[in-house]
Amino acid sequence: MSKPILFFDFDGVIVHSMDMWLKMAQRDYPALTAQDFINNSMGNVHEEFAKYAELHGHKVTSIREHQDQNDLEIRNGLLKQRMVTGIDVAIREVQEKFQLFIVTSGRKAPVKAYLEQQNLLDAFEDVYASDDDISKYKKIQMIFERTGCVSDRCLFITDTLGDLREAARANVAGIGVSWGLHDKVDLRKGDPIAMVDSVEELVGVIQKHFS
């Protein structure tokens, strides 16, 4: 039997990059507030921002288009962002007993560049990004097809309600981390199996779930 799978969200879970993304979004959407930014991650972030752009008549109509137009800036900006303290240790601690995948709304190349810079790229089987699909549900299905793993042998680790909802659609349990974009009140709406406030707690919750 193959190892269980841990799906890691990237932004907000592994790297403190939300301020960078907010500033870039506000450049294209001047009326966008921090709360708008938070609200757009309550569902599929690509779909929610498309609705926002259409509503406000902006030229950039999707996150993927924004990513295409700003690829080099995103890569260079991301490489300057601070990694979540201790997440590298946690990833190495769970690496041997689990298959690790990044499932992100970002582009594959900048994410891989950041992981390589942090000496973490080899810890992950692969990165599934907006290059593959804008739906995290569909990306999870791709990983199921690739690995043959079933949903009850997986966990999704994220900082957003939207991710928890997409994971639930795939019958994958989620863990909410409180150091990212959404607060505990919003994360609990996605019925995570646990909420964690520290990286140290995260490893224990993962191990307990599969014990």
C-alpha distance (Angstrom), angle and dihedral (degrees) to the residues before:
residue distance angle dihedral
M1 . . .
S2 3.80 . .
K3 3.77 121.9 .
P4 3.82 119.2 -89.9
I5 3.79 116.2 -97.8
L6 3.79 130.7 -117.8
F7 3.80 114.5 -162.0
F8 3.81 110.3 -157.2
D9 3.76 122.3 -161.8
F10 3.80 108.5 -143.0
D11 3.80 113.4 -151.7
G12 3.79 110.4 63.0
V13 3.80 94.7 8.0
I14 3.81 102.5 58.5
V15 3.80 101.5 12.2
H16 3.80 133.6 32.0
S17 3.80 95.0 -129.0
M18 3.80 104.6 133.3
D19 3.81 96.0 101.8
M20 3.80 89.2 53.9
W21 3.80 92.5 50.9
L22 3.81 92.9 45.6
K23 3.81 92.7 52.6
M24 3.79 91.6 48.8
A25 3.80 91.7 47.5
Q26 3.81 92.0 49.1
R27 3.78 90.2 53.1
D28 3.81 89.2 60.5
Y29 3.81 95.3 33.1
P30 3.84 106.1 35.5
A31 3.81 92.6 -179.0
L32 3.81 92.5 54.7
T33 3.80 113.0 116.9
A34 3.80 128.1 -160.2
Q35 3.81 88.0 -107.0
D36 3.82 90.8 52.6
F37 3.79 87.7 52.5
I38 3.80 91.1 51.1
N39 3.81 92.6 45.6
N40 3.79 92.3 51.9
S41 3.81 89.0 63.2
M42 3.80 93.9 56.3
G43 3.81 87.1 89.7
N44 3.80 133.4 11.6
V45 3.79 100.5 -29.5
H46 3.82 94.1 -147.1
E47 3.79 92.4 53.2
E48 3.81 94.3 43.7
F49 3.81 94.1 50.7
A50 3.82 90.3 48.3
K51 3.81 88.5 55.8
Y52 3.79 90.5 47.5
A53 3.81 92.8 49.7
E54 3.80 92.7 48.7
L55 3.79 91.5 47.9
H56 3.81 92.0 52.2
G57 3.80 96.9 38.8
H58 3.80 97.1 -121.5
K59 3.80 123.5 165.1
V60 3.82 93.8 -129.9
T61 3.78 102.7 72.5
S62 3.78 102.0 176.0
I63 3.77 141.9 28.4
R64 3.78 89.9 -123.3
E65 3.81 90.4 56.5
H66 3.81 88.5 48.6
Q67 3.81 89.8 50.2
D68 3.80 91.3 50.4
Q69 3.80 92.3 50.1
N70 3.80 94.9 46.5
D71 3.81 102.7 32.9
L72 3.82 98.2 130.8
E73 3.81 93.8 41.9
I74 3.80 90.8 50.6
R75 3.80 92.2 49.4
N76 3.80 94.2 48.0
G77 3.79 92.6 43.1
L78 3.78 93.5 48.5
L79 3.80 92.5 52.0
K80 3.81 88.2 60.6
Q81 3.81 94.9 53.8
R82 3.79 123.5 106.3
M83 3.78 119.3 -108.6
V84 3.81 116.8 -128.6
T85 3.79 105.5 -94.9
G86 3.79 112.0 -102.4
I87 3.82 96.8 3.0
D88 3.81 90.2 114.2
V89 3.81 90.1 56.4
A90 3.81 91.3 48.3
I91 3.79 92.3 49.3
R92 3.79 91.5 51.1
E93 3.80 90.2 47.6
V94 3.81 93.5 56.8
Q95 3.79 97.4 34.0
E96 3.79 98.3 92.7
K97 3.81 98.0 49.8
F98 3.81 98.0 40.4
Q99 3.78 141.6 44.8
L100 3.80 106.6 -119.8
F101 3.79 124.4 -151.5
I102 3.79 131.9 174.6
V103 3.81 112.2 -135.9
T104 3.78 108.0 -172.7
S105 3.79 142.7 163.0
G106 3.80 88.8 -138.6
R107 3.77 130.2 84.9
K108 3.79 120.5 -79.3
A109 3.82 100.2 -125.8
P110 3.84 98.9 54.7
V111 3.81 91.2 45.3
K112 3.80 92.3 50.3
A113 3.80 90.4 46.7
Y114 3.80 90.6 53.8
L115 3.81 93.6 47.1
E116 3.79 90.2 48.5
Q117 3.80 90.7 50.5
Q118 3.81 89.1 52.7
N119 3.83 92.4 46.0
L120 3.81 90.8 -116.9
L121 3.80 104.1 108.2
D122 3.80 93.3 95.6
A123 3.83 91.1 56.3
F124 3.82 91.3 69.1
E125 3.77 128.5 70.8
D126 3.81 89.5 -146.2
V127 3.79 147.0 -36.6
Y128 3.81 118.4 -109.6
A129 3.78 108.9 -161.7
S130 3.80 144.5 159.9
D131 3.81 86.5 -73.3
D132 3.82 86.2 70.1
D133 3.81 99.0 40.0
I134 3.80 139.0 -39.1
S135 3.82 90.9 -125.2
K136 3.79 117.0 83.8
Y137 3.80 88.1 -162.1
K138 3.81 89.2 60.5
K139 3.80 91.9 45.2
I140 3.80 89.7 53.5
Q141 3.81 88.5 51.4
M142 3.81 89.6 51.8
I143 3.79 90.0 54.3
F144 3.81 91.0 48.1
E145 3.81 89.1 54.1
R146 3.79 91.9 46.8
T147 3.82 97.1 47.5
G148 3.79 104.4 26.6
C149 3.79 87.9 -131.2
V150 3.82 120.1 147.0
S151 3.78 127.2 -132.1
D152 3.81 98.3 -108.5
R153 3.81 89.5 60.5
C154 3.80 92.8 57.9
L155 3.80 139.8 77.8
F156 3.79 129.7 -165.3
I157 3.82 116.1 -147.2
T158 3.80 113.0 -159.2
D159 3.79 148.2 145.3
T160 3.82 97.7 -141.8
L161 3.77 137.3 75.8
G162 3.80 90.6 -139.6
D163 3.80 91.2 61.7
L164 3.79 92.3 48.2
R165 3.79 89.1 52.8
E166 3.81 93.3 49.3
A167 3.80 90.7 47.1
A168 3.82 90.8 49.5
R169 3.80 89.3 52.4
A170 3.81 86.3 59.4
N171 3.84 90.1 45.8
V172 3.81 90.4 -112.8
A173 3.80 118.3 142.1
G174 3.78 117.4 -127.5
I175 3.79 140.0 -146.9
G176 3.79 117.9 -150.7
V177 3.80 119.4 -146.0
S178 3.79 117.9 -155.1
W179 3.82 98.2 -151.8
G180 3.83 95.6 76.2
L181 3.80 138.9 61.2
H182 3.79 105.6 -50.6
D183 3.78 127.2 54.5
K184 3.78 125.2 -130.2
V185 3.80 94.0 -96.2
D186 3.80 91.7 60.3
L187 3.80 95.5 38.3
R188 3.81 92.1 54.2
K189 3.81 88.7 61.1
G190 3.81 85.6 71.3
D191 3.83 92.9 57.1
P192 3.82 98.1 -125.5
I193 3.79 116.1 -170.8
A194 3.80 87.2 -124.9
M195 3.78 144.2 1.3
V196 3.78 117.0 -140.5
D197 3.80 129.8 -164.5
S198 3.79 98.3 -170.3
V199 3.77 140.3 36.3
E200 3.81 88.8 -122.0
E201 3.83 90.2 60.1
L202 3.79 91.4 48.7
V203 3.80 95.8 65.5
G204 3.80 92.0 49.1
V205 3.81 93.0 50.2
I206 3.80 91.6 49.8
Q207 3.79 92.7 49.2
K208 3.80 92.9 46.2
H209 3.81 92.3 50.5
F210 3.79 92.3 56.0
S211 3.81 97.8 37.6
